[in-house]
Amino acid sequence: MLNEQTFEKLYTMKLAGMAEAMKDQMARSDMDGLAFEERFGMLVDAQFLWKENKRMKRLLESAKLKLPASMEDVDYRAPRGLDKSVMLSLGTCEWIRRHRNIIITGPTGVGKTYLACALAHKACREGLGAFYIRSPKLYYTLSIARADGSYARALSKLARIPVLILDDLGLAALNDPERRDLLEVIEDRHGCASTIITSQLPVEHWHEIIGDPTIADALLDRLVHNAHRIHLKGQSMRKRKASLTSMEETV
């Protein structure tokens, strides 16, 4: 009865990790020989791990990443110009703490979105927040926010995200509201948070798709000069995997 009351109190105090670990200890005879301090330390460790796992799950759910990517699963075998040492360095997340950006360019299918999601996934594992959104959807969301009066609140929410992925920048030339919205988002985040941008177009062509030279200069000044740039090349990873699968089935 006493144990049940203890468990109930632990759950009430949101110490579920400690409660489950205590149940596990009570069911194991090999725990009897350990000192109180050792067993209590194990309970504290279990609660800490439970809390960290819960936080990581919450961050990953909030990030809404397009792909279930991870740094450990990045493919370095395909010849696409990906430097493993650079990725390992980015995997420390120091670029996020220094509010640096990452620009990933290359043709369709080479894995730009996967790399962006893998970097954001690592950020969530480090306890840092992230959020994925395709550029066209960003413009649409902000246009709706402008219409219903929540524009300032939407910008403020975007500004607070430690790592923001803007996927598929430059699929089409920007109109005036879109380029101004993009500038507002980047301006609010400049020097305060990190942005990952993926694009099929090389940075040298961004002036053309942004359109307005003044806004383009302002955007590139805030994005490029403190960014790690990754340019991918080669065959589509989707085609490559489909080809390998076909070969395996044939064999």
C-alpha positions as CSV (number, residue, x, y, z in Angstrom):
1,M,0.0,0.0,0.0
2,L,2.8,2.4,0.9
3,N,4.6,1.7,-2.4
4,E,1.4,2.4,-4.3
5,Q,1.0,5.8,-2.6
6,T,4.7,6.5,-3.4
7,F,4.1,5.7,-7.1
8,E,1.0,7.8,-7.2
9,K,2.9,10.8,-5.8
10,L,5.7,10.3,-8.2
11,Y,3.3,10.3,-11.2
12,T,1.5,13.3,-9.8
13,M,4.8,15.2,-9.6
14,K,5.5,14.2,-13.2
15,L,8.4,11.9,-12.2
16,A,7.3,8.9,-14.3
17,G,10.8,8.0,-15.2
18,M,11.7,7.6,-11.6
19,A,8.5,5.7,-10.8
20,E,9.2,3.2,-13.6
21,A,12.8,2.8,-12.5
22,M,11.7,2.2,-8.9
23,K,9.4,-0.6,-10.1
24,D,12.2,-2.1,-12.0
25,Q,14.5,-2.0,-9.0
26,M,11.9,-3.7,-6.8
27,A,11.5,-6.5,-9.2
28,R,15.2,-7.2,-9.4
29,S,17.0,-9.2,-6.7
30,D,20.4,-8.0,-7.8
31,M,19.5,-4.5,-6.5
32,D,19.5,-5.6,-2.8
33,G,23.3,-5.4,-2.5
34,L,23.5,-1.8,-3.6
35,A,23.7,1.1,-1.2
36,F,20.9,3.5,-0.9
37,E,23.0,6.3,-2.6
38,E,23.7,4.0,-5.6
39,R,20.0,3.0,-6.1
40,F,18.8,6.6,-5.6
41,G,21.4,7.8,-8.2
42,M,20.1,5.2,-10.6
43,L,16.5,6.6,-10.1
44,V,17.7,10.1,-10.7
45,D,19.5,9.1,-13.9
46,A,16.4,7.3,-15.1
47,Q,14.2,10.4,-14.5
48,F,16.7,12.6,-16.3
49,L,16.8,10.3,-19.3
50,W,13.0,10.0,-19.4
51,K,12.7,13.8,-19.3
52,E,15.3,14.3,-22.1
53,N,13.6,11.7,-24.3
54,K,10.3,13.3,-23.8
55,R,11.7,16.8,-24.6
56,M,13.4,15.4,-27.8
57,K,10.1,13.8,-28.9
58,R,8.3,17.0,-28.4
59,L,10.9,19.0,-30.3
60,L,10.8,16.5,-33.2
61,E,7.0,16.6,-33.4
62,S,7.0,20.4,-33.4
63,A,9.7,20.5,-36.1
64,K,7.4,18.8,-38.6
65,L,10.4,17.6,-40.6
66,K,9.5,16.3,-44.1
67,L,11.9,13.3,-43.9
68,P,12.9,11.0,-41.0
69,A,16.5,11.9,-41.6
70,S,19.5,11.6,-39.2
71,M,23.2,12.5,-39.4
72,E,24.1,8.9,-38.9
73,D,22.3,7.8,-42.0
74,V,23.7,10.4,-44.4
75,D,25.0,8.6,-47.5
76,Y,28.6,9.5,-48.3
77,R,29.1,6.8,-50.9
78,A,27.4,8.6,-53.8
79,P,29.7,11.0,-55.7
80,R,27.7,14.2,-55.1
81,G,30.4,16.5,-53.6
82,L,29.4,16.0,-50.0
83,D,32.4,16.4,-47.6
84,K,32.0,14.1,-44.6
85,S,34.3,16.2,-42.4
86,V,32.1,19.3,-43.0
87,M,29.0,17.4,-42.1
88,L,30.7,16.0,-38.9
89,S,31.6,19.5,-38.0
90,L,28.1,20.8,-38.5
91,G,26.9,17.8,-36.5
92,T,28.3,19.5,-33.3
93,C,25.6,22.2,-33.7
94,E,28.1,24.9,-33.0
95,W,26.9,26.7,-36.1
96,I,23.5,27.0,-34.4
97,R,24.9,28.4,-31.2
98,R,26.8,31.0,-33.3
99,H,23.7,31.8,-35.3
100,R,25.2,30.8,-38.6
101,N,23.2,29.8,-41.6
102,I,23.5,26.8,-44.1
103,I,22.7,27.1,-47.8
104,I,22.3,23.8,-49.6
105,T,22.1,24.0,-53.4
106,G,22.1,21.4,-56.2
107,P,19.8,19.8,-58.8
108,T,16.6,18.0,-57.9
109,G,16.9,14.6,-56.1
110,V,20.5,14.9,-54.8
111,G,19.5,15.0,-51.2
112,K,19.2,18.7,-50.2
113,T,16.0,18.2,-48.2
114,Y,17.4,15.1,-46.5
115,L,20.6,16.9,-45.4
116,A,18.5,19.8,-44.1
117,C,16.2,17.5,-42.1
118,A,19.2,15.5,-40.8
119,L,20.8,18.7,-39.4
120,A,17.5,19.8,-37.9
121,H,17.0,16.4,-36.4
122,K,20.5,16.7,-34.7
123,A,19.5,20.1,-33.4
124,C,16.4,18.6,-31.8
125,R,18.5,15.9,-30.2
126,E,20.7,18.6,-28.7
127,G,17.7,20.2,-27.2
128,L,17.4,23.0,-29.8
129,G,14.1,23.6,-31.6
130,A,13.6,23.4,-35.4
131,F,10.9,23.9,-37.9
132,Y,10.5,22.8,-41.6
133,I,8.5,24.6,-44.2
134,R,8.6,24.8,-47.9
135,S,9.1,28.3,-49.2
136,P,5.8,28.4,-51.2
137,K,3.9,27.4,-48.1
138,L,5.7,30.1,-46.1
139,Y,4.5,32.8,-48.5
140,Y,1.0,31.4,-48.4
141,T,0.9,31.2,-44.6
142,L,2.1,34.8,-44.2
143,S,-0.4,36.0,-46.8
144,I,-3.2,34.5,-44.7
145,A,-1.7,35.9,-41.6
146,R,-1.6,39.4,-43.1
147,A,-5.3,39.1,-44.1
148,D,-6.5,37.9,-40.7
149,G,-4.4,40.3,-38.6
150,S,-1.9,37.8,-37.2
151,Y,1.0,38.8,-39.4
152,A,3.2,40.3,-36.6
153,R,2.5,37.2,-34.4
154,A,3.4,34.8,-37.2
155,L,6.7,36.7,-37.8
156,S,7.5,36.7,-34.1
157,K,6.9,32.9,-33.9
158,L,9.2,32.3,-36.8
159,A,11.9,34.5,-35.3
160,R,12.1,32.5,-32.1
161,I,12.8,29.1,-33.8
162,P,16.5,28.2,-33.3
163,V,16.7,26.4,-36.7
164,L,14.3,27.2,-39.5
165,I,14.4,25.2,-42.8
166,L,13.2,27.0,-45.9
167,D,13.0,24.3,-48.5
168,D,12.8,24.8,-52.3
169,L,13.7,28.5,-52.4
170,G,13.4,29.9,-56.0
171,L,11.1,27.3,-57.6
172,A,9.5,30.4,-59.2
173,A,10.3,34.1,-59.4
174,L,9.0,35.9,-56.3
175,N,6.3,38.6,-56.5
176,D,6.5,41.7,-54.4
177,P,4.7,40.5,-51.3
178,E,6.7,37.2,-51.3
179,R,10.1,38.9,-51.4
180,R,9.1,41.4,-48.8
181,D,7.9,38.6,-46.5
182,L,11.1,36.6,-47.0
183,L,13.1,39.7,-46.1
184,E,11.0,40.2,-43.0
185,V,11.6,36.6,-41.9
186,I,15.4,36.7,-42.5
187,E,15.8,40.2,-41.0
188,D,14.1,39.1,-37.8
189,R,16.3,36.0,-37.5
190,H,19.6,37.7,-38.5
191,G,22.2,37.4,-35.8
192,C,19.6,35.7,-33.5
193,A,18.8,32.3,-35.0
194,S,20.0,29.9,-37.8
195,T,18.3,29.3,-41.1
196,I,18.8,26.4,-43.5
197,I,17.9,27.2,-47.1
198,T,17.7,24.6,-49.9
199,S,17.5,25.6,-53.5
200,Q,18.0,24.1,-57.0
201,L,19.5,27.4,-58.1
202,P,23.1,28.5,-57.3
203,V,23.3,31.5,-55.0
204,E,24.7,33.5,-57.9
205,H,21.2,33.3,-59.6
206,W,19.2,34.3,-56.6
207,H,19.1,38.0,-57.6
208,E,17.1,36.9,-60.7
209,I,14.4,35.0,-58.8
210,I,14.1,37.5,-56.0
211,G,13.5,40.3,-58.6
212,D,14.0,43.5,-56.7
213,P,17.8,44.4,-56.6
214,T,17.6,46.3,-53.4
215,I,15.7,43.5,-51.5
216,A,17.9,40.9,-53.1
217,D,21.0,42.7,-51.8
218,A,19.5,43.0,-48.4
219,L,18.6,39.3,-48.3
220,L,21.9,38.0,-49.5
221,D,23.8,40.2,-47.2
222,R,21.9,38.7,-44.2
223,L,22.0,35.1,-45.4
224,V,25.2,34.4,-47.3
225,H,28.0,36.1,-45.5
226,N,27.7,34.0,-42.3
227,A,26.6,30.8,-44.0
228,H,28.1,27.4,-44.6
229,R,27.5,26.6,-48.3
230,I,27.1,23.1,-49.5
231,H,26.8,22.5,-53.2
232,L,25.6,19.1,-54.2
233,K,26.0,17.6,-57.7
234,G,25.6,14.3,-59.5
235,Q,22.7,11.9,-60.2
236,S,19.4,12.0,-58.4
237,M,19.6,9.8,-55.2
238,R,16.1,8.6,-55.9
239,K,17.1,7.3,-59.3
240,R,20.2,5.8,-57.9
241,K,18.3,4.0,-55.1
242,A,15.7,2.8,-57.7
243,S,18.5,1.5,-59.9
244,L,20.2,-0.3,-57.0
245,T,16.9,-1.9,-56.0
246,S,16.2,-3.0,-59.5
247,M,19.7,-4.6,-59.7
248,E,19.2,-6.4,-56.4
249,E,15.8,-7.8,-57.6
250,T,17.4,-8.9,-60.8
251,V,20.2,-10.7,-59.0
